[in-house]
Amino acid sequence: MNSYVATFHTHFSAQCTARTMMKAGIDARMAPVPRSLSTDCGTCVRYTAATPLTEMMHADYDAIYEAADGKYRELQKNQDT
């Protein structure tokens, strides 16, 4: 399993994504965005999964990062927003 951080343009988008993941049984929680990552709303979703789960993101997500050893590697940027 890998650890991920998803950032969002709005708090509502983060909330929708966290709820969707938790209902699917994924270990996910809302949290403040790490200072090293830029974001619009200041709220992220931290989750653990085998893959980045892009299909579960609210349409207004900003980016998905893999988190390891306190560092973040951008995996995908939402080009639609």
Secondary structure, 3 states (H helix, E strand, C coil): CEEEEEEECCHHHHHHHHHHHHHCCCEEEEEECCCCCCCCCCEEEEEEECCCCHHHCCCCEEEEEEEECCEEEEEEECCCC
